[in-house]
Amino acid sequence: MADHSNAPAPSTETLVDIYRRMIRIERNDDTIRTAIRRGKLVMPYYSARGQEVIPSAISTLLTDDDTICTIYRGIHDMVAKGMPLRPLWAEIAGRVDGTCKGKGGPMHLTHPETGVMVTTGIVGSSMPIANGLAWAAQLDGSKRVSIAYFGDGASNIGAFHESLNLASLWKLPVVFVCQNNGFAEHTRYENGTSVDFIAKRAAGYGMPGYTVDGNDPWAMYAAAHEAITRAREGAGPTLLECKTFRFLGHVLGDDDKYMTKEEKDAAVAVDPLPRFRARLIADGHATEDQLTAMQAKIQAEVDDAMAFGLASEFPSVEELRRDVFEQEIAA
């Protein structure tokens, strides 16, 4: 674990904003899972419940111009970045008003207006794409930063090593964020990864690497602040290994028997959401009434998005041949 005590402490406004993003993730996740159970949505779904702190703390330090590349388990990363929920819901429902006109579905969402550039279903591929976006920022002289989100299993993919090497070589403004929840799909961390901390791998590529408590908003903010500042100033990339735990299986319906009951119960007992809420109130950053009103407002936003998405039309059959070739050429 690194000491980021020199990083500026988050202000009251920032702390409340981190919590707002966390609740937005949690309320959206809960509503999606409920809709699936009730048969309103038919789709694969990968809940990131328990991992809300990581993208929420990072996103308070980003602008809409900053970009993220995430994975098919990354709906929380998109929601934290500020992606509007109406087109998100329309997309996961496969409707024409979705971010990709209903043709991407829950595993391939994108919203460039808020910097959500790519959601990829290929393990590890968020990193080379984030490098490309970071290189573009470097070439045009902007201060944009690119965030690559991925899981612990992806750190064993060749694209991880190639991306870290190139980013360090070219000093790209990219931050590699490994959300280490201890499981690569159904494989326990220790059964698939040879190193005890993924952050140690950064040394082999000449960049800083830190292991952070991904469920601690203060620790996450401090580490992310340092890494993002370093990237903006042209000093190059950073690898952040954010330790966390997912409360549900890899995919909805997975019985998660590869987790022990004891470790799961222990993780749920220290759920970062209620702990953070209690701390905000105890430290005088917000009142119970303020946070309750915030949650109600966010739930209304989610409910509106669900109604919008499910009321949207399905794409027409003509959409099958659109967005395939720039100009279709007869065989």
C-alpha positions in Angstrom: 0.0 0.0 0.0 1.3 3.4 -0.9 1.3 6.6 1.1 -0.5 9.3 -0.7 -0.8 11.6 2.3 0.7 14.5 0.3 -2.3 14.5 -2.0 -4.9 17.1 -1.3 -7.8 15.9 0.8 -11.2 15.8 -1.0 -13.4 18.7 -0.1 -16.9 18.3 1.4 -18.4 18.9 -2.1 -16.1 16.2 -3.6 -16.9 13.7 -0.9 -20.7 14.2 -1.4 -20.2 13.9 -5.2 -18.4 10.6 -4.7 -21.3 9.4 -2.7 -23.8 10.6 -5.3 -22.0 8.7 -8.0 -21.9 5.6 -5.8 -25.6 5.7 -5.1 -26.3 6.3 -8.8 -24.4 3.1 -9.5 -26.1 1.1 -6.8 -29.7 2.3 -7.6 -29.2 1.6 -11.3 -27.7 -1.8 -10.6 -30.5 -2.8 -8.2 -33.2 -1.6 -10.7 -31.6 -3.5 -13.6 -31.5 -6.7 -11.6 -35.1 -6.3 -10.5 -36.2 -5.7 -14.1 -34.4 -8.9 -15.2 -36.0 -11.0 -12.4 -39.4 -9.6 -13.5 -38.9 -10.5 -17.1 -38.8 -6.9 -18.3 -35.2 -7.3 -19.6 -33.7 -10.4 -21.2 -30.0 -10.1 -21.4 -26.7 -11.1 -19.7 -25.8 -8.8 -16.8 -22.6 -8.4 -14.8 -23.3 -6.7 -11.5 -20.4 -4.7 -10.0 -22.2 -4.3 -6.7 -19.5 -3.7 -4.0 -17.1 -1.9 -6.4 -18.8 1.5 -6.5 -16.0 3.5 -4.8 -13.3 3.0 -7.5 -14.9 4.7 -10.5 -16.8 7.2 -8.4 -13.7 8.6 -6.8 -11.8 8.6 -10.1 -14.6 10.3 -12.0 -14.7 13.3 -9.7 -11.3 14.2 -11.0 -12.2 13.8 -14.7 -14.0 16.1 -17.2 -16.3 15.1 -20.1 -13.3 15.5 -22.4 -11.3 12.9 -20.4 -12.0 9.4 -21.8 -12.5 6.0 -20.3 -12.3 2.5 -21.9 -14.0 -0.2 -19.9 -15.1 -3.8 -20.1 -18.3 -5.7 -20.3 -18.4 -5.8 -16.5 -18.0 -2.0 -16.4 -21.5 -0.5 -16.3 -20.6 1.1 -12.9 -17.6 2.9 -14.6 -20.0 4.4 -17.2 -22.6 5.5 -14.7 -19.9 7.1 -12.5 -18.5 9.0 -15.5 -21.9 10.6 -16.0 -23.3 8.7 -18.9 -27.0 9.6 -19.2 -29.3 6.8 -18.0 -32.1 7.1 -20.6 -29.9 6.0 -23.6 -28.1 3.5 -21.4 -31.4 1.8 -20.5 -32.6 1.9 -24.1 -29.4 0.3 -25.2 -29.4 -2.6 -22.6 -33.0 -3.2 -23.7 -32.0 -3.4 -27.3 -34.0 -0.4 -28.4 -33.4 2.2 -31.1 -33.0 5.1 -28.7 -30.0 3.4 -27.1 -26.5 4.7 -27.3 -25.7 2.3 -30.1 -29.3 2.2 -31.6 -29.9 -1.1 -29.7 -27.2 -3.0 -31.6 -24.6 -3.0 -28.9 -26.6 -4.2 -26.0 -25.4 -4.5 -22.4 -21.8 -5.5 -23.3 -21.1 -2.8 -25.8 -22.2 0.6 -24.6 -20.6 3.9 -25.6 -21.3 7.6 -25.1 -18.5 9.8 -26.4 -20.2 13.0 -25.2 -19.3 12.1 -21.7 -16.1 10.4 -22.6 -17.3 6.8 -22.4 -15.5 5.7 -25.6 -15.5 2.0 -25.6 -17.0 -0.9 -23.7 -15.3 -4.1 -24.9 -16.2 -7.7 -24.5 -12.6 -8.9 -25.2 -10.7 -9.3 -21.9 -7.7 -7.0 -21.7 -8.6 -4.9 -24.8 -9.5 -1.8 -22.9 -5.8 -1.0 -22.4 -4.5 -0.8 -25.9 -7.5 1.3 -26.9 -7.0 3.6 -24.0 -3.4 4.0 -25.2 -4.6 5.1 -28.6 -6.9 7.7 -27.1 -4.0 8.9 -24.8 -1.7 9.1 -27.8 -4.3 11.2 -29.7 -4.4 13.6 -26.7 -0.6 13.7 -26.7 -0.5 14.5 -30.4 -3.0 17.3 -30.3 -1.4 18.8 -27.3 -4.5 18.6 -25.1 -4.5 17.8 -21.4 -7.0 14.9 -21.8 -6.4 11.8 -19.7 -7.4 8.3 -20.7 -8.5 5.8 -18.1 -8.3 2.0 -18.8 -10.5 -0.1 -16.5 -10.0 -3.8 -16.3 -10.1 -6.7 -13.8 -7.4 -8.7 -12.2 -7.7 -11.6 -14.7 -6.9 -9.2 -17.5 -3.5 -8.4 -16.0 -2.5 -11.9 -17.2 -3.3 -11.1 -20.8 -0.7 -10.1 -23.3 -2.4 -6.8 -24.0 -1.8 -5.7 -20.4 2.0 -6.1 -20.8 2.2 -4.6 -24.2 0.1 -1.6 -23.2 2.1 -0.8 -20.1 5.3 -1.1 -22.0 4.2 1.3 -24.8 2.5 3.8 -22.5 5.7 4.0 -20.4 7.9 4.3 -23.5 5.9 7.1 -25.0 4.9 8.7 -21.6 1.2 8.5 -22.6 -1.4 10.3 -20.4 -3.1 7.1 -19.3 -4.0 5.6 -16.0 -4.4 1.8 -15.8 -7.0 0.9 -13.2 -7.2 -2.7 -12.2 -10.3 -3.4 -10.2 -9.0 -6.4 -8.3 -12.0 -8.1 -6.8 -10.2 -11.4 -6.2 -11.8 -13.4 -9.0 -11.2 -13.7 -12.7 -14.7 -14.9 -13.7 -14.8 -18.1 -11.6 -11.1 -18.4 -10.8 -9.7 -17.3 -7.5 -6.9 -14.8 -7.8 -4.2 -17.1 -6.2 -5.1 -19.8 -8.7 -4.4 -17.8 -11.8 -1.9 -15.0 -11.0 1.7 -15.6 -10.0 2.4 -12.3 -8.2 0.9 -11.4 -4.9 0.2 -7.7 -5.9 -0.6 -6.7 -9.5 0.9 -3.3 -8.8 4.4 -4.9 -8.6 4.2 -5.4 -12.3 4.5 -1.7 -12.9 8.2 -1.7 -12.0 9.0 -3.9 -15.0 7.7 -1.1 -17.2 9.3 1.9 -15.5 6.1 3.4 -14.1 4.6 4.0 -10.6 2.4 1.2 -9.4 0.2 1.4 -6.3 -2.0 -1.0 -4.4 -5.0 0.9 -3.0 -8.0 0.1 -0.8 -10.6 0.3 -3.5 -13.4 0.5 -0.9 -11.9 3.6 0.8 -13.1 6.9 -0.9 -10.3 8.9 0.7 -7.5 6.4 -0.4 -9.0 6.1 -3.8 -9.2 9.9 -4.3 -5.7 10.4 -3.1 -4.2 7.8 -5.4 -6.3 8.8 -8.4 -5.4 12.5 -7.9 -1.7 11.7 -8.0 -2.0 9.4 -11.1 -4.3 11.8 -13.0 -2.1 14.8 -12.2 1.0 13.0 -13.3 -0.7 12.1 -16.6 -2.0 15.6 -17.2 1.5 17.1 -16.6 3.0 14.8 -19.3 4.9 12.6 -16.8 3.4 9.4 -18.1 1.2 6.5 -17.0 0.5 4.9 -13.6 -0.9 1.5 -12.6 -3.5 1.5 -9.8 -4.4 -1.8 -8.3 -7.7 -1.2 -6.4 -8.5 -4.0 -4.0 -12.3 -4.6 -3.7 -14.8 -7.4 -3.7 -17.9 -8.1 -5.8 -21.0 -9.1 -3.8 -22.6 -11.2 -6.6 -21.4 -13.7 -9.1 -19.5 -13.0 -12.3 -22.7 -13.0 -14.3 -26.3 -12.7 -12.9 -27.5 -16.2 -12.2 -24.0 -17.5 -11.3 -24.3 -19.3 -8.0 -20.8 -18.0 -6.9 -19.8 -21.3 -5.2 -16.2 -20.4 -5.8 -16.5 -17.8 -3.0 -16.6 -19.0 0.5 -19.6 -17.9 2.6 -17.3 -16.5 5.2 -15.4 -14.2 2.8 -18.6 -13.0 1.1 -20.3 -12.3 4.5 -17.2 -10.4 5.7 -17.2 -8.3 2.5 -20.9 -7.5 2.7 -20.6 -6.6 6.4 -18.3 -3.8 5.5 -20.3 -2.6 2.4 -18.6 0.7 1.5 -21.9 2.4 0.8 -23.5 2.5 4.2 -20.1 3.0 5.8 -19.4 6.0 3.7 -22.9 7.4 4.3 -22.4 7.1 8.1 -19.0 8.8 7.9 -20.3 11.7 5.8 -23.0 12.3 8.4 -20.7 11.8 11.4 -18.1 14.2 10.0 -20.7 16.9 9.2 -20.3 16.7 5.4 -24.0 16.0 4.9 -27.2 15.4 6.9 -29.3 12.3 6.9 -32.1 14.2 5.2 -29.9 15.5 2.5 -28.6 12.1 1.6 -32.0 10.6 1.7 -33.3 13.3 -0.6 -30.4 12.6 -2.9 -31.1 8.9 -3.1 -34.8 9.6 -3.9 -33.9 12.0 -6.7 -31.5 9.4 -8.2 -34.1 6.6 -7.9 -36.5 8.9 -9.8 -33.9 9.4 -12.5 -33.4 5.6 -12.8 -37.1 4.9 -12.9 -37.5 7.5 -15.6 -34.7 5.9 -17.6 -36.2 2.5 -17.3 -39.6 3.7 -18.5 -38.0 5.5 -21.4 -35.8 2.6 -22.4 -38.7 0.0 -22.3 -41.0 2.3 -24.2 -38.5 2.8 -27.0 -39.0 1.0 -30.2 -36.9 -2.0 -31.3 -34.6 -1.3 -34.3 -36.0 -1.9 -37.7 -34.7 -4.8 -39.8 -32.9 -2.3 -42.0 -30.5 -1.6 -39.2 -29.0 -5.0 -39.7 -27.2 -3.6 -42.8 -26.3 -0.2 -41.4 -23.0 0.7 -39.8 -21.4 -2.3 -41.3 -19.7 -0.8 -44.4 -19.2 2.9 -45.3 -20.8 2.1 -48.6 -22.3 -1.3 -49.3 -20.9 -3.0 -52.4 -23.0 -5.6 -54.1 -21.3 -9.0 -54.3 
